[in-house]
Amino acid sequence: MKFAQVTAFLFALLVTGLLAICGWRSVQAGPALAAAGTKPVTAANLQDIYFGMGCFWGAEKRLSAVPGVAEVEVGYAGGDAPKVNYEDVLRTEQDIRNGTSHAKNHAEIVRVRYDPKKLDLATLFAAFWENHDPTQVGGQGNDIGSNYRSAIYYTTPGQKTLAEQTRDIYQQDLTREGYGRITTEILPLRNYNRAEESHQDYLVKNPDGYCGHGGTGVKYGLATTGSQYPQLDGASLNRARQLVVYEAEDCPFCARFSAEVLKTWKSDVPYVQTKSQQAPKGWTLAKRLFATPTIVLFKDGKEVSRYTGYTGESQKFWQWLGFNLLTPEQQQIAFDRGTEMPGTGPYLEEHRPGTYVDPVSGVALFRSDAKFDSGCGWPSFFDPQPGALVFEEDDSHGMHRTEVRSASSGIHLGHVFDDGPPPTGKRYCINGKVLKFVPDPVKG
């Protein structure tokens, strides 16, 4: 073996050994992944929600057109029977009309699969409300029967909360235009059955097929809500990067977001709260607002992303913000348990007094006087700030380790081992690229 080959071989062994010592995966696990910086969309990334809008042929076509929807399929859900097909649903409906059955029938529904990071769920709800008449009882258009009822079947608490909030907003829009009460049932999913293949993509296979979805013609949104409040002045805000928190009167979710997130805000991204539903003067929103609170990230005076609704899951908010603030390499470390290569991260030679903070939330994680040189190629600490970290058991890669995450944002930081110095005996082996160092002020 030539000298260059031996050198390369020994270096590879050294890197592998260091990685095993600190128990981490490299962010350079594969060319495609490293180039993309994030994982491809898989079933694990997607969430399901189910909509009944009358005839499912037209509903499938309308909802599949919403940007960010990953998959759609039609089926039956919400009834008492565990297993049904199309003929079963029709037969049960006839029995109900004849008075020979008191069972609850299934509704024709559309299962929508979406990536929460790529689709603002309020946009999907807006399409649902606008594309049928949710005030009609016992059918939709000319399709009469409980199997054509308006329905939302949710799979997460957040979906339920946003469904109810958007319903209440759209009720105001409908009432203003003279419509009655919304009859849509909002319930947890039960007894879903995928429809027969002949019903899947029916209007794609049969472009002239009938399925009426006229809707009410009333647009969903908060355009008129908050018109009495002054518009923010863009000139007084941070044009380079600014969060605007859109709120409303009598909004308990807004109050909860303020209490649980904004009250202890330490992120270096500035925020401002408003009850106006307009963009700051001279700035632009990408689309109208659909619910409150809506947190919009502006860069250079233009909306680049938004987070709609809040149900107490603060780490989901921080994850959204993190995806908009961190680089692809940081994202892979923070959200996919990746790691930087040993010796390549920052702060190995940082010796100034200061605080290492979460790069997303800004919460303090470690002080510089708890940092030591462990020789493993990553910043190491023997003591975190009180309450700054949470721990999870990690049995991946044939090893039993303890993973370290930020308690505020939930991002992955590294692992902790029992071979550190006194007084704790712990070694918190941390990726430098998901830390931010804030030096102490220089005393004059």
Steps between C-alpha positions, in 0.01 A plus 500: 500500500641842404572764765208722388264204521623409848458861615145517367417163658634606842315832483174317423557272800568802720181678392297181545641454847424857602147468371454181700640668812250785482235269358376720216404469135669719245303754302704382202321166501420516130556736205129548421407566860788734562419696187134532586560572866168350601335162485274418206128496571398158629190362666660584836507870406133511399177548692148396399173690528162399356235724341138437406368747241222303332585294191860398549593513131489878481633546852806292411570716197461828690716402798772339290548840333604668827876573479694284746258206507707182463233233437124462485266203487127452547327274748233464766527600867307615805242219507432217742599206279871405513507374139295638212503543124305729268195273486497465880487877542215537250308212660541641851380841386189346348431310823534823698248673273260207530525510878638145519844605628621739769868451419722793417603475137840571356568819309676518168829658591838598359813403688761775459865433581724802550839602635439746788829673420394571142125561526336755726202294617279811518536528121356150466211587733428813296471285185268264685265774622489686169441200273169374643203627698563407865159638604304239302341224712496137390681524170682725259348658192276249324659209691266440793576269791716480811771330295551837326528703822759765571765363736854536628660194657824594674799291608681747730388746770648785298281414202190503723588840645563658162187340351286656772672837478471523121136387525426790735678745270312377193172516693556875535564525125184299421283689749606830348373371163170372637575127532391281793697293748779265398397134543843341445577225749852514642594168656798266543543258212339158535440202272672629188467280190675573174253518210508270200760564231232614256432801726863606535590796274154465348490842330848446359382175341161652407551872422130544415380330818248683719569608854363839598693711746375854467583625847343816639717750317606648835875537533662382820730731692570769752510788251237708679591390852735744669436780249454740794860448610784708356728341242856443615763732354759293315757778535509448877563124475805288420470469123773236474319250725186560704225290660149645506253329735146554370240479775129568548254599768369215717773263377599261784761336277665840449513554876647155550771556237587830663524342846686183401734632230521878478517571874846341525619588147879489463541432127695763311217525244288802598123466523207737515133427581206652315124463467508655154466236229710687245866487411712781645499810280731447203519122563310212339317191625509195271128433558215604727494390862289197586512474882658645811755498631691500173873560534649631176872517428592791274834539326578815303141610553347188345333199663718189472315265738216487751389292798123487548325414825637402839380217724772497764759305300777758530772272360310475171513878476874501573553224244323711236713801588814285502438374147486863390809614689748211486718391211435159338792351696370643826151370418631148455675511835211666681211301353655177369752414774791570268848617597781711372828329421745506795713810514292689242254683725540837665594581860769236549749780557254743659629599845325830570252521788144481376190289445420235241135531399243317286533655150122495451345594835798690642468318836827450691636143488854511643737752656860524383635408845341154457684438171808276480722343237398133477714430193213342308466772236177658624431768763456331837346619824469349847195695623197650318290796608212397731202367305662567163516139378277198463621144456383205294621142490667421168552136397590568136806356326532212746588729791316614809551873551327802647407764245508868598237742367422864568205521738371819335509419127543121511793504257758221517830612653703183559545237773613487862751249639626408848870566436519872572700692759394590855281616653226342283696224326294570187613576145240678290636444149328769288490602135652846478294584192176492700637732766524877500764665718416830670810653662466681828506880475848648528528699819624853445 
